[in-house]
């Protein structure tokens, strides 16, 4: 498992796609974004356009452990783009869109971290190389609202788990990848 992290628009996607394309011709690209509005649809379209057309794409964000166990073909590398979006989607699903002031974030995080633990286990069990993209959210100011603060905490703990379990970790800053593990 290789984790690639960095800030928004740091070049993480291009970096991981370059790492993968240099070594593998067959790739399963797991895209965790969902279309929520026109702007997000445009972002997704840009990401699709920059990937090689022959890469297989699955668009999903739940139960990625099962996806890895059941969908990866022999000789295929896997790219998961991205954990932060996966967590945001899972958090929204689990909370039902309720008012953040009414949410039990400890209980919600427990379910999200179970998804991360299951993903790590699947990555450790598959023969396929798995490249995971995630945002490093902890390098900025503490958000002013409760939901954002809890999300940064949840994502930070998930990223730490992924990094501990990874064989390699890359930090991408201004389009430059630096191997930190």
ROSE-258811 format. One record per residue: residue number from 1; residue in three letters; y, z, x of N, C-alpha, C in turn. Coordinates in steps of 0.05 Angstrom, whole numbers, padded with zeros to 5 digits, always signed. Each point is the difference from the previous one (the first is absolute). Example, Ala and Ser with C-alpha at 12.3 -4.5 7.8 and 13.67 -1.06 7.14 Angstrom:
nr  rest  n.Y  n.Z  n.X  ca.Y  ca.Z  ca.X  c.Y  c.Z  c.X
1  ALA  -00114  +00156  +00264  +00024  +00000  -00018  +00024  +00000  +00018
2  SER  +00021  -00014  -00007  +00024  +00001  +00016  +00022  +00014  -00015
***
This chain:
nr  rest  n.Y  n.Z  n.X  ca.Y  ca.Z  ca.X  c.Y  c.Z  c.X
1  UNK  -00023  +00000  +00017  +00023  +00000  -00017  +00025  +00000  +00018
2  UNK  +00018  -00018  -00006  +00025  -00003  +00015  +00023  +00004  -00020
3  UNK  +00017  +00019  +00006  +00023  +00006  -00018  +00025  -00011  +00013
4  UNK  +00016  -00014  -00016  +00026  -00011  +00009  +00021  +00012  -00018
5  UNK  +00019  +00015  +00013  +00020  +00014  -00015  +00028  -00007  +00010
6  UNK  +00020  +00006  -00015  +00028  -00005  +00008  +00017  +00002  -00025
7  UNK  +00025  -00004  +00004  +00019  +00002  -00022  +00000  -00026  -00017
8  UNK  +00014  +00001  -00022  +00003  -00023  -00018  +00013  -00023  +00016
9  UNK  -00011  -00024  -00003  +00010  -00024  +00013  +00000  +00002  +00031
10  UNK  -00019  +00016  +00010  -00002  +00003  +00029  -00016  -00022  +00014
11  UNK  -00015  -00015  -00017  -00017  -00022  +00011  -00030  +00008  +00000
12  UNK  -00007  +00020  -00015  -00028  +00009  -00001  -00019  -00022  -00008
13  UNK  +00007  -00013  -00022  -00018  -00021  -00011  -00004  -00022  +00020
14  UNK  +00021  -00010  +00012  -00002  -00022  +00019  -00017  +00010  +00024
15  UNK  +00004  +00025  +00008  -00014  +00010  +00023  -00030  +00001  -00005
16  UNK  -00008  +00012  -00023  -00028  +00002  -00006  -00013  -00027  -00005
17  UNK  +00015  -00018  -00013  -00010  -00027  -00004  -00005  -00014  +00026
18  UNK  +00018  +00004  +00019  -00004  -00011  +00027  -00024  +00011  +00014
19  UNK  -00003  +00027  -00001  -00024  +00012  +00012  -00026  -00011  -00011
20  UNK  +00000  -00002  -00026  -00025  -00010  -00014  -00005  -00029  +00006
21  UNK  +00021  -00017  -00003  -00003  -00029  +00003  -00010  -00008  +00028
22  UNK  +00008  +00016  +00021  -00009  -00006  +00027  -00030  +00004  +00004
23  UNK  -00012  +00017  -00017  -00028  +00007  +00005  -00019  -00009  -00022
24  UNK  +00010  -00005  -00024  -00018  -00005  -00022  +00009  -00024  -00016
25  UNK  -00018  -00017  -00009  +00007  -00022  -00017  -00004  +00006  -00029
26  UNK  -00020  +00018  -00005  -00005  +00008  -00028  +00012  +00028  -00005
27  UNK  +00017  +00001  -00021  +00014  +00025  -00005  +00001  +00005  -00030
28  UNK  -00006  +00024  -00008  +00004  +00010  -00027  +00026  +00016  +00000
29  UNK  +00020  -00010  -00014  +00026  +00013  -00002  +00002  +00014  -00026
30  UNK  +00002  +00027  +00001  +00002  +00016  -00024  +00029  +00008  -00004
31  UNK  +00013  -00012  -00020  +00028  +00004  -00006  +00002  +00021  -00022
32  UNK  +00015  +00021  +00005  +00002  +00022  -00019  +00024  +00000  -00018
33  UNK  +00017  -00020  +00004  +00025  -00002  -00017  -00007  -00010  -00027
34  UNK  +00017  +00007  -00019  -00002  -00011  -00027  +00027  -00011  -00008
35  UNK  +00000  -00020  -00017  +00025  -00012  -00009  +00012  +00018  -00021
36  UNK  +00023  +00011  +00006  +00013  +00018  -00019  +00027  -00012  -00010
37  UNK  +00010  -00020  +00015  +00025  -00013  -00008  +00002  -00026  +00016
38  UNK  +00021  -00016  -00005  +00004  -00025  +00014  +00003  +00003  +00030
39  UNK  +00014  +00021  +00008  +00004  +00004  +00029  -00026  +00006  +00014
40  UNK  -00017  +00016  -00013  -00026  +00006  +00012  -00018  -00025  +00000
41  UNK  +00002  -00016  -00020  -00015  -00025  -00001  +00008  -00018  +00024
42  UNK  +00025  -00001  +00006  +00010  -00016  +00023  -00010  +00011  +00026
43  UNK  +00000  +00027  +00003  -00011  +00012  +00024  -00029  -00007  +00004
44  UNK  -00016  +00002  -00021  -00028  -00006  +00002  -00004  -00029  +00007
45  UNK  +00016  -00018  -00012  -00002  -00028  +00006  +00006  -00006  +00029
46  UNK  +00020  +00014  +00012  +00007  -00004  +00028  -00024  +00009  +00018
47  UNK  -00012  +00023  -00007  -00023  +00010  +00015  -00023  -00020  -00001
48  UNK  -00006  -00010  -00024  -00021  -00020  -00003  +00005  -00024  +00017
49  UNK  +00025  -00010  +00000  +00007  -00024  +00015  -00003  +00003  +00030
50  UNK  +00004  +00024  +00010  -00001  +00004  +00029  -00029  +00003  +00011
51  UNK  -00019  +00006  -00018  -00028  +00004  +00008  -00013  -00027  +00002
52  UNK  -00020  -00003  +00018  -00016  -00024  +00001  -00014  -00005  -00028
53  UNK  +00001  -00025  -00009  -00010  -00007  -00026  -00030  +00005  -00003
54  UNK  -00015  -00001  +00022  -00029  +00003  -00002  -00009  +00029  -00001
55  UNK  +00018  +00019  +00003  -00007  +00028  -00003  -00006  +00006  -00029
56  UNK  -00021  +00015  -00006  -00006  +00008  -00027  +00019  +00023  -00007
57  UNK  +00010  +00000  -00025  +00018  +00022  -00008  -00011  +00013  -00025
58  UNK  +00000  +00026  +00000  -00006  +00016  -00024  +00025  +00017  -00005
59  UNK  +00009  +00000  -00025  +00023  +00016  -00007  -00010  +00024  -00016
60  UNK  +00000  +00023  +00013  -00009  +00025  -00013  +00009  +00024  +00016
61  UNK  +00001  +00023  -00013  +00009  +00024  +00014  -00018  +00025  -00007
62  UNK  -00019  -00003  -00017  -00017  +00022  -00007  -00027  -00003  +00014
63  UNK  -00012  +00022  +00007  -00028  +00001  +00010  -00005  -00021  +00022
64  UNK  +00017  +00000  +00020  -00004  -00019  +00022  -00025  +00005  +00015
65  UNK  -00010  +00024  -00001  -00026  +00005  +00013  -00022  -00017  -00012
66  UNK  +00000  -00003  -00026  -00020  -00017  -00014  +00005  -00029  +00007
67  UNK  +00025  -00008  +00002  +00007  -00028  +00007  -00012  -00006  +00028
68  UNK  +00005  +00018  +00019  -00010  -00005  +00027  -00031  -00001  +00000
69  UNK  -00012  +00018  -00014  -00030  +00000  +00000  -00012  -00024  -00014
70  UNK  +00014  -00011  -00020  -00012  -00021  -00017  +00011  -00028  +00005
71  UNK  +00024  -00003  +00010  +00013  -00026  +00002  +00001  -00013  +00027
72  UNK  -00003  +00016  +00021  +00003  -00011  +00027  -00025  -00017  +00007
73  UNK  +00006  -00024  +00009  -00021  -00018  +00008  -00006  +00002  +00030
74  UNK  -00024  -00008  +00008  -00007  +00002  +00029  +00020  -00016  +00017
75  UNK  +00008  +00011  +00022  +00019  -00013  +00018  +00029  +00001  -00008
76  UNK  +00006  +00014  -00021  +00027  +00001  -00011  +00014  +00025  +00010
77  UNK  +00025  -00002  +00008  +00018  +00023  +00005  +00014  +00006  -00026
78  UNK  +00010  +00025  -00002  +00014  +00009  -00024  +00028  +00009  +00007
79  UNK  +00020  -00009  -00016  +00027  +00010  +00002  +00007  +00013  -00026
80  UNK  +00010  +00025  +00001  +00009  +00014  -00024  +00031  +00003  +00003
81  UNK  +00014  -00012  -00019  +00029  -00001  +00000  +00011  +00011  -00026
82  UNK  +00010  +00022  -00004  +00003  +00021  +00018  -00006  +00027  -00014
83  UNK  -00005  +00020  +00016  -00008  +00026  -00010  +00023  +00013  -00016
84  UNK  +00024  -00003  +00009  +00023  +00012  -00014  +00002  -00011  -00029
85  UNK  -00003  -00026  -00003  +00001  -00012  -00026  -00024  +00010  -00017
86  UNK  -00023  +00001  +00012  -00024  +00010  -00013  +00005  +00028  -00011
87  UNK  +00011  +00018  +00017  +00006  +00027  -00009  +00021  +00001  -00022
88  UNK  +00020  -00016  +00001  +00020  -00001  -00021  -00012  -00009  -00026
89  UNK  -00017  -00020  +00001  -00013  -00010  -00025  -00019  +00022  -00011
90  UNK  -00016  +00012  +00017  -00018  +00021  -00009  +00015  +00024  -00011
91  UNK  +00022  +00007  +00013  +00016  +00023  -00010  +00012  -00006  -00027
92  UNK  +00010  -00024  -00004  +00011  -00008  -00026  -00023  +00001  -00021
93  UNK  -00023  -00012  +00006  -00022  +00001  -00019  -00008  +00028  -00007
94  UNK  -00003  +00017  +00020  -00009  +00028  -00005  +00021  +00016  -00015
95  UNK  +00025  -00006  +00004  +00021  +00016  -00014  +00007  -00011  -00027
96  UNK  -00009  -00024  -00006  +00006  -00012  -00025  +00029  -00006  -00004
97  UNK  +00015  -00001  +00022  +00029  -00005  -00002  +00016  +00023  -00011
98  UNK  -00012  +00024  +00000  +00013  +00024  -00010  +00025  +00008  +00016
99  UNK  +00016  +00016  -00011  +00024  +00010  +00013  -00009  +00015  +00025
100  UNK  +00010  -00007  +00024  -00008  +00013  +00025  +00003  +00030  +00000
101  UNK  +00019  +00011  -00016  +00003  +00029  -00001  -00023  +00014  -00014
102  UNK  -00016  -00015  -00014  -00023  +00012  -00014  -00027  -00003  +00015
103  UNK  +00001  -00014  +00022  -00025  -00007  +00014  -00011  +00022  +00018
104  UNK  -00026  +00003  +00001  -00013  +00018  +00019  -00008  -00017  +00024
105  UNK  +00017  -00001  +00020  -00004  -00018  +00022  -00024  +00008  +00017
106  UNK  -00007  +00026  +00001  -00024  +00008  +00015  -00025  -00012  -00012
107  UNK  -00002  +00001  -00026  -00023  -00012  -00014  +00000  -00030  +00003
108  UNK  +00023  -00013  -00003  +00001  -00029  +00003  -00007  -00008  +00028
109  UNK  +00010  +00014  +00020  -00007  -00006  +00028  -00029  +00002  +00006
110  UNK  -00013  +00020  -00012  -00029  +00004  +00004  -00015  -00026  -00007
111  UNK  +00006  -00011  -00023  -00013  -00025  -00008  +00006  -00023  +00019
112  UNK  +00025  -00003  +00008  +00008  -00021  +00018  -00014  +00003  +00027
113  UNK  -00001  +00024  +00011  -00013  +00005  +00026  -00030  -00005  -00002
114  UNK  -00012  +00004  -00023  -00028  -00007  -00004  -00004  -00030  +00004
115  UNK  +00018  -00016  -00011  -00001  -00029  +00004  +00002  -00007  +00030
116  UNK  +00018  +00014  +00014  +00003  -00006  +00029  -00025  +00009  +00015
117  UNK  -00012  +00024  -00007  -00024  +00009  +00013  -00023  -00020  -00004
118  UNK  -00003  -00010  -00025  -00021  -00019  -00006  +00005  -00026  +00015
119  UNK  +00025  -00009  +00002  +00006  -00024  +00016  -00007  +00003  +00029
120  UNK  +00007  +00023  +00012  -00007  +00005  +00028  -00030  -00001  +00004
121  UNK  -00015  +00013  -00018  -00030  +00000  +00002  -00010  -00029  -00001
122  UNK  +00010  -00016  -00018  -00010  -00028  -00003  +00007  -00015  +00026
123  UNK  +00024  +00004  +00011  +00008  -00014  +00024  -00018  +00008  +00024
124  UNK  -00008  +00025  +00000  -00018  +00010  +00022  -00028  -00011  -00003
125  UNK  -00008  -00006  -00025  -00027  -00009  -00005  -00004  -00031  +00002
126  UNK  +00022  -00015  -00003  -00003  -00029  +00000  -00001  -00010  +00029
127  UNK  -00013  -00023  +00003  +00000  -00013  +00026  +00026  -00016  +00004
128  UNK  +00014  -00006  -00021  +00024  -00017  +00001  +00023  +00016  +00013
129  UNK  +00016  -00013  +00017  +00024  +00013  +00009  +00020  +00001  -00023
130  UNK  +00012  +00024  -00004  +00019  +00004  -00022  +00027  +00007  +00012
131  UNK  +00020  -00016  -00007  +00027  +00004  +00008  +00016  +00010  -00024
132  UNK  +00013  +00023  +00004  +00015  +00013  -00022  +00029  +00001  +00006
133  UNK  +00017  -00011  -00018  +00029  +00001  +00003  +00010  +00023  -00017
134  UNK  +00019  +00015  +00011  +00012  +00022  -00015  +00029  +00004  +00009
135  UNK  +00017  +00011  -00017  +00028  +00005  +00007  +00002  +00028  +00012
136  UNK  +00016  +00003  +00021  +00007  +00026  +00011  +00025  +00009  -00014
137  UNK  -00003  +00018  -00019  +00022  +00009  -00016  +00014  +00024  +00012
138  UNK  -00011  +00014  +00019  +00010  +00025  +00010  +00021  -00002  +00021
139  UNK  +00011  -00024  +00005  +00020  -00004  +00021  +00029  -00002  -00011
140  UNK  +00004  +00010  -00024  +00026  -00003  -00013  +00008  +00028  -00011
141  UNK  +00022  +00000  -00014  +00009  +00025  -00012  -00019  +00009  -00022
142  UNK  +00000  +00025  -00007  -00016  +00010  -00022  +00013  -00010  -00026
143  UNK  -00016  -00013  -00017  +00011  -00010  -00025  +00012  +00022  -00017
144  UNK  +00020  -00008  -00016  +00013  +00020  -00017  -00015  +00006  -00026
145  UNK  -00018  -00018  -00009  -00013  +00006  -00025  -00029  +00009  +00004
146  UNK  -00010  +00016  -00019  -00026  +00013  +00002  -00023  -00020  +00003
147  UNK  +00000  -00021  -00016  -00021  -00020  +00001  -00002  -00012  +00028
148  UNK  +00023  -00009  +00010  +00000  -00013  +00027  -00008  +00020  +00022
149  UNK  +00008  +00025  -00002  -00008  +00020  +00021  -00030  +00003  -00001
150  UNK  -00011  +00003  -00023  -00029  +00004  -00002  -00015  -00025  +00009
151  UNK  +00011  -00024  -00007  -00013  -00025  +00009  -00001  -00002  +00030
152  UNK  +00022  +00006  +00013  +00001  +00000  +00030  -00021  +00019  +00011
153  UNK  -00002  +00024  -00012  -00020  +00019  +00010  -00028  -00010  -00004
154  UNK  -00006  -00011  -00023  -00027  -00011  -00006  -00007  -00023  +00019
155  UNK  +00019  -00019  +00003  -00005  -00022  +00018  -00003  +00009  +00029
156  UNK  +00017  +00019  +00008  -00002  +00010  +00027  -00027  +00012  +00006
157  UNK  -00010  +00016  -00018  -00027  +00013  +00004  -00022  -00021  +00000
158  UNK  +00003  -00020  -00018  -00020  -00022  -00001  +00000  -00015  +00027
159  UNK  +00024  -00007  +00010  +00002  -00014  +00025  -00012  +00016  +00023
160  UNK  +00004  +00026  +00000  -00011  +00017  +00021  -00030  -00001  +00000
161  UNK  -00012  +00001  -00024  -00029  -00002  -00003  -00010  -00027  +00011
162  UNK  +00013  -00022  -00008  -00008  -00026  +00008  +00003  -00003  +00031
163  UNK  +00021  +00010  +00011  +00004  -00002  +00029  -00021  +00016  +00015
164  UNK  -00007  +00024  -00010  -00020  +00016  +00014  -00027  -00015  +00000
165  UNK  -00006  -00013  -00022  -00026  -00014  -00002  +00000  -00027  +00014
166  UNK  +00023  -00011  +00006  +00001  -00027  +00011  -00008  -00001  +00029
167  UNK  -00010  -00024  +00008  -00006  -00005  +00028  +00025  -00007  +00015
168  UNK  +00018  -00014  -00014  +00026  -00008  +00011  +00022  +00005  -00021
169  UNK  +00024  +00007  +00010  +00023  +00002  -00017  +00023  -00014  +00014
170  UNK  +00014  -00018  -00015  +00023  -00014  +00010  +00025  +00008  -00015
171  UNK  +00022  +00004  +00014  +00026  +00004  -00012  +00016  -00025  +00005
172  UNK  +00011  -00011  -00022  +00016  -00025  +00002  +00029  +00008  -00005
173  UNK  +00018  -00008  +00019  +00028  +00005  -00002  +00014  -00026  +00006
174  UNK  +00018  -00009  -00017  +00015  -00025  +00005  -00017  -00023  +00008
175  UNK  -00024  -00002  -00013  -00018  -00022  +00006  -00017  +00003  +00025
176  UNK  +00002  +00022  +00013  -00015  +00005  +00025  -00021  +00021  -00005
177  UNK  -00025  -00007  +00004  -00022  +00019  -00003  -00006  +00015  +00025
178  UNK  -00002  +00027  -00002  -00006  +00017  +00022  -00026  +00015  -00007
179  UNK  -00020  -00003  +00016  -00025  +00014  -00005  +00004  +00030  +00008
180  UNK  -00004  +00018  -00020  +00005  +00028  +00006  -00027  +00016  +00000
181  UNK  -00021  -00013  -00007  -00027  +00013  +00002  -00020  -00021  +00005
***
